[in-house]
Amino acid sequence: MKKPVEPRTIGKINITDALKNVEVLLRQEKSISPQVRAMMDLLVVVIHLLLGKLGLHSANSSIPPSKDPHRKRGSKRKAKGKKRKPGGQNGHDGSTLQREQNPDRIETIEVDRRTIPSGKYRSVGFESRQVINIEISKVVTEYRAEIVEDAQGHQFIAEFPTGVTRPVQYGHSVKAQSVYMSQQQLVPYDRIRDYFADQCGIPISAGSVFNFNREAFALLETFESILKRRLIREELLNADETGINVNGTRLWLHCLSNSLWTLFFPHTNRGGEAMKAMGVLPHFGGTLCHDHWTPYFQFNCLHALCNAHHLRELERAWEQDGHRWAKKMQDLLLEINQATQKAGGHLREKAAEEFRRRYRHVLTRGDIECPPPDLKRHDRKRGRIPKTKSRNLLERLRAFETETLRFMTDKLVPFTNNQGENDIRMTKVQQKISGCFRSFQGAQIFCRVRSYLSTCRKHNLAPTDALQTLFLGRLPDFIKQLE
């Protein structure tokens, strides 16, 4: 049996009932010409499609939570019957200031003997308290290369340090801080300029900020080639892609990653052409976790599908179409995931086979609720017969059973593709802040620098330290070991 579908309303109008009445009247009215009837049928279909979109939200589709209608802001985990106090809650891992063993400055405060009773006193120690401040200031280093002259008047000048080539220039710490603010914190160029002028007294133009980013991009060419070779040898990769705006044109940013490595890559194409241009997947032989974007299946590797997407699609089939099989499948996938976690990451074959049997049984029951289209009722001679979203989902879950359930027998494979989605999420933040990339070169710079910063963060290297190392002309040790 189907779950009763709740009527859709707009204001006080019950659209569901109104549409049913229209469809009944259309079937009863015999005097309508075929042309008018076809047009009315088309309008009814369009209205049904629009109503379906009205019921979509982040829990049953790919719509982000920020676009949910009537979104409730604030935490969903409020204690029942209690009002939480501000600040960290019980069990929360907070961050507490720790005493520094070697403070930068020590100020000794002597007892004012005039404020205590008269007598002889001797010092027996100190009570100490620390105050943590920051000092933001410009530090100018002037290099003076000695000039010597022999008896014949020939002069010899000491060599300046590597990279010191101009009478006045920006140092590596200025460049690292600028790139950090631009590419890690996604601060717009003009605001970076204002920061250096206001806080540090250093004049930097927006053009200089771009030049620093471009310099980092060039210095990271070796890193990117090392990264690609490393990804090819990995056992598991997460893949995802998202649209980006480059000067008003829709392009695509692709991501391949796992818990230790991240590669971003911009391209005009969303499909196989871009995936091949990245230079990883054509040579990859491990397991690729993704959200069933069809071009990924052209590559000769194992595939694992994101069940977070399946859960959302099943939620839509349950909420909008009233299909009970979808609810049962949703509960089953969650049960399998919980059992897999309790078993240490993978199930024994006997337990896995039982879950597969139940999986197939749910799909078989789904055939009753959500049958394939009746070919006899369609006079279409060419092309595919249209199917409902729920039917397409059912057939996809059946055809890709192995890829959907791979997580329960392979310890490396996750239940969802959250790793890839998390890695690519900051791209959407960048687009919200800046609106677009001004040029394709800007997108390339962003992708390569963010690949480096994300990879360093996964290896517990802070972004500022990673950029300082880069502008000193080196790569971090964990990357150099791969050369």
C-alpha positions in Angstrom: 0.0 0.0 0.0 1.0 3.5 -0.7 1.4 6.2 1.9 -1.5 8.7 1.5 0.0 11.7 -0.3 -0.7 14.9 1.6 -2.6 17.5 -0.5 -0.6 20.4 -1.9 -2.0 23.8 -1.0 -1.2 27.4 -2.1 -2.8 29.7 0.4 -6.2 28.2 1.0 -6.4 26.5 -2.4 -6.1 22.7 -2.5 -4.2 22.3 -5.7 -4.2 18.5 -5.5 -8.0 18.3 -5.4 -8.3 21.0 -8.1 -6.1 19.0 -10.4 -8.0 15.8 -9.9 -11.3 17.6 -10.7 -9.8 19.0 -13.9 -8.5 15.6 -15.0 -12.0 14.1 -14.3 -13.7 16.8 -16.3 -11.3 16.4 -19.2 -12.0 12.7 -19.4 -15.8 13.3 -19.3 -15.9 16.1 -21.9 -16.2 14.5 -25.3 -16.6 17.7 -27.4 -13.0 19.0 -26.9 -10.9 18.8 -30.0 -7.8 16.6 -30.0 -5.6 19.7 -30.2 -7.2 21.4 -27.2 -7.1 18.2 -25.2 -3.4 17.7 -25.9 -2.7 21.3 -24.8 -4.8 20.8 -21.6 -3.0 17.5 -20.8 0.3 19.3 -21.3 -0.7 22.0 -18.9 -1.7 19.5 -16.3 1.7 17.7 -16.6 3.5 21.0 -16.2 1.5 21.9 -13.1 2.3 18.5 -11.6 6.0 19.1 -12.3 5.9 22.5 -10.6 4.1 21.1 -7.6 6.8 18.4 -7.3 9.4 21.1 -7.1 7.5 23.0 -4.4 7.9 20.0 -2.1 11.7 19.7 -2.6 14.1 20.7 0.2 17.6 19.7 1.5 16.4 16.4 3.0 14.9 15.0 -0.2 17.0 16.6 -2.9 20.3 18.3 -3.7 19.0 21.7 -2.6 21.4 23.2 0.0 19.9 23.8 3.5 20.4 27.6 3.0 17.6 27.5 0.3 15.1 25.5 2.3 11.7 27.3 2.5 10.8 28.4 6.0 14.2 27.3 7.2 14.5 27.2 11.0 17.7 28.9 12.0 19.7 27.8 15.0 20.7 24.5 16.5 18.3 21.5 16.0 19.8 19.8 19.1 18.3 21.9 21.8 17.7 20.0 25.0 14.1 19.1 25.5 12.4 21.1 28.2 15.7 22.9 29.0 17.1 26.2 27.8 20.8 25.8 27.2 23.2 28.3 28.7 25.5 30.2 26.3 28.9 28.8 25.7 30.3 25.3 25.5 28.0 22.4 26.6 28.9 19.4 28.7 31.1 17.0 26.8 32.1 19.7 24.3 35.8 19.8 23.4 36.6 23.4 24.0 39.8 25.4 23.5 41.4 26.8 26.7 44.3 29.1 26.9 47.4 27.3 28.1 50.4 28.9 29.9 53.5 29.5 27.8 56.6 27.9 29.2 58.8 30.6 27.6 57.0 33.9 27.5 58.4 36.6 25.2 58.4 39.3 27.8 58.6 39.2 31.6 57.7 42.1 33.8 58.5 41.9 37.5 56.2 43.7 39.9 57.7 44.5 43.3 55.8 44.9 46.5 55.2 48.5 47.4 56.7 48.3 51.0 54.7 51.4 51.9 51.5 49.5 51.6 52.4 46.7 54.1 53.2 46.8 57.8 56.8 47.9 58.6 59.4 45.3 59.3 62.1 43.2 57.5 61.0 41.1 54.5 62.7 38.7 52.2 61.6 37.7 48.7 60.3 34.1 48.6 59.1 33.8 45.1 56.5 35.1 42.6 52.9 34.6 41.7 52.6 34.8 37.9 49.8 35.5 35.5 50.1 35.7 31.7 48.4 38.1 29.2 48.4 37.1 25.6 48.5 39.9 23.0 49.4 40.2 19.4 51.6 42.8 17.8 51.0 43.6 14.1 53.8 45.7 12.7 55.9 46.2 9.7 59.5 44.8 9.9 62.0 46.2 7.4 65.2 44.4 6.8 67.9 46.3 5.0 70.7 44.2 3.4 73.9 46.1 2.9 76.3 44.3 0.6 79.9 45.3 1.3 81.9 46.7 -1.6 85.7 46.3 -1.6 88.2 47.7 -4.0 91.7 46.6 -4.9 94.7 48.8 -5.7 93.8 48.8 -9.4 90.3 50.2 -8.6 88.4 46.9 -9.3 85.4 46.6 -7.0 83.8 43.5 -5.6 80.3 43.4 -4.1 79.1 40.8 -1.7 76.2 38.7 -2.9 72.7 39.4 -1.7 70.5 36.6 -0.3 68.6 34.5 -2.9 65.5 36.4 -4.0 66.6 39.8 -3.0 66.8 41.4 -6.4 65.3 44.9 -6.1 66.0 48.1 -4.1 62.7 47.7 -2.3 60.5 44.6 -2.4 57.9 42.5 -0.5 59.3 39.7 1.7 58.1 36.1 1.8 56.0 36.6 4.9 54.0 39.4 3.3 53.3 37.2 0.2 52.4 34.2 2.4 50.0 36.3 4.5 48.4 37.8 1.4 47.9 34.4 -0.3 46.5 33.0 2.9 43.9 35.7 3.2 43.0 35.5 -0.5 43.0 31.7 -1.1 42.4 30.2 2.3 40.1 32.8 3.9 38.7 34.0 0.6 39.0 37.7 1.4 38.5 40.0 -1.6 41.5 41.7 -3.0 40.5 45.2 -2.0 39.9 44.2 1.6 43.3 42.6 1.7 44.8 45.9 0.4 42.9 47.7 3.2 44.1 45.3 5.8 47.8 45.7 5.0 47.4 49.5 4.8 45.4 49.9 8.1 47.0 47.2 10.3 50.6 47.0 9.0 51.2 50.3 7.3 52.3 48.5 4.1 51.0 49.8 0.7 49.8 46.8 -1.4 47.7 47.1 -4.5 45.1 44.6 -5.7 47.4 43.9 -8.6 50.2 42.9 -6.2 47.8 40.5 -4.4 47.1 38.8 -7.7 50.8 38.7 -8.5 51.5 36.9 -5.2 48.8 34.4 -6.0 50.2 33.9 -9.5 53.7 33.4 -8.0 52.4 30.7 -5.6 50.7 29.0 -8.6 54.0 28.8 -10.5 55.9 27.5 -7.4 53.3 24.7 -7.0 53.7 23.2 -10.4 55.9 20.5 -9.1 53.5 19.8 -6.2 50.6 19.3 -8.6 52.5 16.7 -10.7 53.6 14.9 -7.5 50.0 15.0 -6.2 48.6 13.5 -9.4 51.0 10.6 -9.3 50.1 10.0 -5.7 46.4 10.0 -6.3 46.8 7.4 -9.1 48.3 5.0 -6.5 45.6 5.5 -3.9 43.2 2.7 -3.0 40.2 5.0 -2.6 39.3 8.4 -4.1 36.2 10.5 -3.7 35.0 12.5 -6.7 32.7 15.4 -7.0 32.2 18.5 -9.3 30.4 21.8 -9.0 29.6 24.7 -11.3 31.7 27.9 -11.1 31.2 31.3 -12.7 34.1 32.6 -14.7 33.4 36.1 -15.9 29.8 35.3 -16.5 30.4 31.9 -18.1 29.4 28.6 -16.5 32.4 26.3 -16.0 33.1 23.3 -13.8 35.4 22.7 -10.9 36.3 19.0 -10.4 37.7 17.5 -7.2 39.4 14.2 -6.5 40.3 13.6 -2.9 40.5 11.4 0.2 41.5 11.8 3.8 45.1 12.9 3.0 45.1 14.4 -0.5 43.1 16.9 -2.5 43.2 17.9 -6.2 41.0 20.7 -7.6 40.8 21.2 -11.4 38.8 23.7 -13.5 37.5 22.9 -16.9 34.8 24.0 -19.4 33.4 20.5 -19.4 31.6 18.6 -16.7 32.0 15.1 -18.1 34.6 12.7 -19.3 36.6 15.3 -21.2 37.5 17.1 -18.0 38.0 13.9 -16.0 40.6 12.8 -18.6 42.3 16.2 -18.7 42.9 15.9 -14.9 45.3 13.1 -15.7 44.3 10.8 -12.8 41.3 8.7 -13.4 42.4 7.1 -16.8 45.3 5.5 -14.8 43.5 4.9 -11.5 42.8 1.3 -10.4 41.3 1.6 -6.9 37.8 2.4 -5.8 36.1 5.6 -6.9 33.3 6.9 -4.6 30.9 9.3 -6.3 27.2 10.3 -6.7 26.4 8.3 -9.8 27.4 10.9 -12.4 27.5 8.7 -15.4 30.8 9.8 -17.0 32.7 8.3 -14.0 31.7 4.8 -15.1 33.8 5.0 -18.2 36.9 4.5 -16.1 38.2 1.0 -15.5 38.1 1.0 -11.7 35.8 -0.2 -8.9 32.9 2.2 -8.1 31.0 3.0 -4.9 27.9 5.2 -4.8 27.1 7.9 -2.4 24.2 6.7 -0.2 23.5 10.2 1.2 22.1 10.9 -2.3 20.1 7.7 -2.2 18.6 8.6 1.2 17.5 12.0 -0.1 16.0 10.5 -3.3 14.2 7.9 -1.2 12.9 10.6 1.1 11.4 12.4 -1.9 9.8 9.2 -3.2 8.3 8.6 0.3 7.2 12.2 0.9 5.9 13.2 -2.6 4.9 9.9 -4.2 3.9 8.0 -1.0 5.9 4.9 -1.8 6.4 2.7 1.2 9.1 0.7 -0.5 11.2 3.9 -0.5 10.8 4.3 3.3 11.7 0.6 3.8 14.8 1.0 1.6 15.8 4.1 3.5 15.5 2.4 6.8 17.4 -0.7 5.5 20.3 1.3 4.2 20.7 3.1 7.6 20.4 -0.3 9.4 23.2 -1.8 7.2 25.4 1.2 7.8 24.9 0.9 11.6 25.6 -2.8 11.5 28.7 -2.2 9.4 30.1 0.3 11.9 29.4 -2.0 14.8 31.2 -4.8 13.0 34.4 -2.6 12.6 33.9 -1.4 9.1 32.9 -4.5 7.2 30.4 -7.4 7.6 31.0 -11.1 7.3 29.8 -12.6 4.1 26.8 -14.4 5.8 25.5 -11.2 7.3 26.2 -9.3 4.0 24.2 -11.8 2.0 21.2 -11.6 4.3 21.2 -7.8 3.9 21.4 -8.3 0.1 18.4 -10.6 0.2 16.4 -8.0 2.1 17.6 -5.3 -0.3 16.3 -7.2 -3.3 13.0 -8.1 -1.5 12.3 -4.4 -0.9 12.9 -3.6 -4.6 10.6 -6.5 -5.6 7.9 -5.1 -3.4 8.6 -1.7 -5.0 7.7 -3.1 -8.4 4.2 -3.5 -7.1 3.9 0.1 -5.8 6.0 1.6 -8.6 5.6 -0.6 -11.7 7.3 0.1 -15.0 5.3 2.0 -17.6 2.8 0.0 -19.6 4.3 -0.2 -23.1 0.8 -0.9 -24.7 -0.5 2.5 -23.5 2.3 4.4 -25.2 2.2 4.9 -28.9 5.7 6.3 -29.0 7.8 4.5 -31.5 11.1 6.2 -31.0 13.0 7.2 -28.0 12.7 6.0 -24.4 9.4 5.7 -22.6 9.2 8.3 -19.8 9.4 6.9 -16.3 8.7 8.5 -12.9 11.6 9.6 -10.7 10.7 6.9 -8.2 10.8 4.2 -10.9 14.1 5.4 -12.2 15.5 5.3 -8.7 14.2 1.8 -8.1 15.8 0.5 -11.4 19.1 2.3 -10.6 19.3 0.7 -7.1 18.6 -2.7 -8.7 21.2 -2.3 -11.5 23.9 -0.9 -9.2 23.4 -3.1 -6.1 27.1 -4.0 -5.9 28.2 -0.3 -6.1 25.5 0.8 -3.6 26.3 -1.8 -1.0 30.1 -2.0 -1.5 30.6 -0.1 1.8 29.4 -3.1 3.8 32.1 -5.5 2.7 35.0 -3.2 1.9 36.4 -1.5 4.9 38.0 1.3 2.9 34.7 2.4 1.3 32.5 4.9 3.1 28.7 5.0 3.3 28.6 8.4 1.7 30.7 10.6 -0.5 30.9 13.3 2.2 34.7 13.5 2.0 34.4 14.8 -1.6 31.5 17.1 -0.9 33.2 18.6 2.2 36.4 19.3 0.2 34.5 21.0 -2.6 32.2 23.0 -0.3 34.5 26.0 0.2 34.3 26.6 -3.6 30.6 27.5 -3.1 31.6 29.9 -0.3 34.1 31.6 -2.7 31.4 32.0 -5.3 29.0 33.5 -2.8 31.7 36.0 -1.6 33.2 37.0 -5.0 30.3 36.1 -7.3 32.7 34.8 -10.0 36.3 34.4 -11.1 37.4 37.3 -13.3 39.3 35.0 -15.5 40.1 31.3 -16.2 43.6 31.9 -14.9 42.1 33.1 -11.6 40.2 29.8 -11.4 43.4 27.8 -12.1 45.2 29.7 -9.4 42.5 29.0 -6.9 42.4 25.3 -7.7 46.1 24.7 -7.4 46.7 26.8 -4.3 43.6 25.3 -2.6 44.8 21.8 -3.5 48.1 22.6 -1.7 46.5 24.2 1.3 43.9 21.4 1.7 46.5 18.7 1.4 48.8 20.4 4.0 45.9 20.8 6.4 45.1 17.1 6.1 48.8 16.4 7.1 48.4 18.8 10.1 50.5 21.6 8.6 49.0 25.0 9.2 48.2 27.0 6.0 50.5 29.9 7.0 53.4 27.6 7.7 52.8 25.9 4.4 52.8 29.2 2.5 55.9 30.4 4.3 57.7 27.3 3.3 56.5 27.7 -0.3 57.7 31.3 -0.7 61.1 30.3 0.8 61.4 28.0 -2.2 60.7 24.7 -0.6 58.0 22.1 -0.3 57.0 20.5 3.0 58.9 17.4 3.9 55.9 15.0 3.5 55.6 16.1 -0.2 59.3 16.1 -0.9 59.5 12.5 0.3 57.2 11.5 -2.7 59.5 13.0 -5.4 
